[in-house]
Amino acid sequence: MKKKARVYRPLTSGSITGNILLVVIAVGAVFVLGLSQVSLSVVLLNLAIAVAGAGVLAFIGSGRAIAGMVLLFFRARSSRGSCSMAQISVRVWFMGIPAGWVLGALVRRVQDRGLPASGVAEWPVLRWWVRERRFEERDPTLAQVEAKVRALDGRDRTLVILPDGARELDLCGDAATGIIVFRTEDSGDESRWEVPLGAEVDDDDRAETAMGDVSAPVARGLLVDAH
């Protein structure tokens, strides 16, 4: 069976807050319910094992393994020869496993930020602006992209954007005198953006360059030839 490719599934700030709140509630319930059954030391031991085990399995994305973990727990719980009844708390494990799973999944999401994002367009999209009006072409040809870049004039046409999954290419300026290229492999991470240099950057040598609906003096070294 072919292994399913892992993708990045972005989470909104509200989702992150909700997941963390769920973990807090689960852990709180562990202490409320667990302490009525076993001692604090047993609660902490059970909680640590449940959270660590479920968290690791969630991090590696093994749903079958977490089901096996639950099955083994109940088998150990019913076997008097393997574990003492006082050493295992059903209540603690019942709440600790979901808490660990949520934490492990959140850590996995952070780890996957550099992967292609899910829920985005399957094909690249060409976007360009003419007099502050946006136009769009789905799955453009290379010739279409090149034509829009060469049409940049620094006045009416000043911006071309080509997003492709998590990657993105932004071009602005005037094709006749020089354009600025912004590129990234992950548009969701501000630190991943790069600006290829056309020459050595000299802050004293600047050219007025249009970038979208604004214009600003830019070092000529940041400008590249449209060709």
WOMO-V985427 format. One record per residue. N is the residue number from 1. RES is the residue in one small letter. OMEGA is omega in degrees with one decimal (999 if undefined). NEAR is the number of other C-alpha atoms within 12 Angstrom. Layout:
# WOMO-V985427
N;RES;OMEGA;NEAR  N;RES;OMEGA;NEAR
This chain:
# WOMO-V985427
1;m;-179.5;3  2;k;-179.6;4  3;k;-179.3;5  4;k;-178.7;7  5;a;179.6;12  6;r;178.4;19  7;v;178.6;22  8;y;178.2;26  9;r;-175.4;25  10;p;176.7;29  11;l;174.9;23  12;t;178.8;13  13;s;178.0;11  14;g;178.7;11  15;s;179.1;16  16;i;178.8;20  17;t;179.4;16  18;g;179.3;17  19;n;178.8;25  20;i;177.7;24  21;l;178.3;17  22;l;178.2;22  23;v;180.0;28  24;v;179.6;21  25;i;-179.3;19  26;a;179.9;31  27;v;177.0;33  28;g;178.4;21  29;a;177.7;24  30;v;-177.3;37  31;f;-179.8;30  32;v;-177.2;19  33;l;-176.3;24  34;g;-177.6;32  35;l;176.4;23  36;s;-177.2;17  37;q;-176.9;21  38;v;-178.8;25  39;s;-178.8;21  40;l;-178.9;21  41;s;178.2;19  42;v;177.1;27  43;v;-178.4;35  44;l;179.6;25  45;l;178.9;24  46;n;-179.2;34  47;l;-179.2;37  48;a;-179.5;23  49;i;-178.3;25  50;a;-178.4;39  51;v;-179.1;36  52;a;-179.2;27  53;g;-179.7;32  54;a;179.9;37  55;g;178.6;33  56;v;-179.3;28  57;l;177.1;30  58;a;-179.6;31  59;f;179.8;28  60;i;175.3;23  61;g;-177.6;25  62;s;177.8;20  63;g;179.0;18  64;r;-179.1;14  65;a;179.7;20  66;i;176.1;28  67;a;177.0;19  68;g;178.8;16  69;m;178.8;28  70;v;179.9;25  71;l;178.8;15  72;l;178.7;18  73;f;-178.2;30  74;f;176.0;22  75;r;177.6;17  76;a;-178.9;20  77;r;-178.1;22  78;s;-179.4;17  79;s;-178.0;14  80;r;-176.8;14  81;g;-175.4;10  82;s;-178.1;15  83;c;175.5;17  84;s;179.8;15  85;m;-178.1;19  86;a;-176.9;20  87;q;-178.1;27  88;i;178.7;33  89;s;178.5;37  90;v;-178.2;31  91;r;-179.7;31  92;v;-179.1;40  93;w;-179.0;41  94;f;179.4;30  95;m;-177.3;34  96;g;-179.5;40  97;i;176.5;36  98;p;179.2;36  99;a;178.6;37  100;g;179.7;37  101;w;180.0;38  102;v;179.5;36  103;l;179.4;35  104;g;179.1;31  105;a;178.1;33  106;l;178.3;33  107;v;178.4;25  108;r;178.7;28  109;r;178.6;29  110;v;179.9;21  111;q;-174.9;18  112;d;-173.8;27  113;r;-179.6;26  114;g;-179.1;26  115;l;175.6;24  116;p;-176.6;27  117;a;174.0;27  118;s;177.2;21  119;g;177.9;14  120;v;-179.1;18  121;a;-179.3;18  122;e;-177.0;15  123;w;175.5;18  124;p;-179.6;24  125;v;177.8;29  126;l;177.3;33  127;r;176.4;33  128;w;-175.9;36  129;w;174.8;31  130;v;-178.7;22  131;r;176.1;18  132;e;174.7;18  133;r;-177.4;16  134;r;175.8;19  135;f;-173.7;19  136;e;176.6;21  137;e;-179.2;22  138;r;178.7;20  139;d;-175.9;20  140;p;173.5;22  141;t;178.1;16  142;l;179.8;15  143;a;178.7;12  144;q;178.9;21  145;v;-178.5;29  146;e;-179.7;21  147;a;-179.0;19  148;k;178.0;34  149;v;-179.9;38  150;r;-179.7;28  151;a;176.9;30  152;l;-176.9;36  153;d;178.1;29  154;g;-179.6;34  155;r;-180.0;25  156;d;179.4;24  157;r;-173.6;34  158;t;-174.3;38  159;l;174.5;42  160;v;-179.4;46  161;i;178.9;38  162;l;175.2;38  163;p;179.3;35  164;d;-173.6;28  165;g;178.5;28  166;a;-178.9;34  167;r;178.2;30  168;e;177.9;29  169;l;178.5;33  170;d;179.5;34  171;l;-179.7;45  172;c;-179.8;47  173;g;-176.8;44  174;d;-177.1;34  175;a;-178.5;31  176;a;-176.4;21  177;t;179.8;25  178;g;179.3;36  179;i;175.3;42  180;i;-179.5;41  181;v;173.3;32  182;f;-179.1;31  183;r;179.5;28  184;t;174.2;26  185;e;179.5;24  186;d;-176.6;27  187;s;178.4;28  188;g;-178.9;26  189;d;-176.0;20  190;e;-177.2;13  191;s;-176.0;13  192;r;-178.0;19  193;w;179.4;20  194;e;176.5;22  195;v;177.6;23  196;p;-177.5;22  197;l;176.2;21  198;g;-179.5;21  199;a;177.1;18  200;e;-175.9;16  201;v;176.1;19  202;d;-176.2;16  203;d;179.7;14  204;d;-179.6;12  205;d;-174.7;16  206;r;177.4;18  207;a;178.2;25  208;e;-174.0;23  209;t;178.4;32  210;a;178.7;30  211;m;-174.9;33  212;g;-179.3;32  213;d;177.7;21  214;v;178.4;19  215;s;-177.2;18  216;a;175.7;17  217;p;-176.5;19  218;v;177.7;25  219;a;-177.1;24  220;r;179.5;27  221;g;178.2;25  222;l;-178.5;32  223;l;176.7;37  224;v;178.9;29  225;d;-177.2;25  226;a;-178.4;25  227;h;999;15
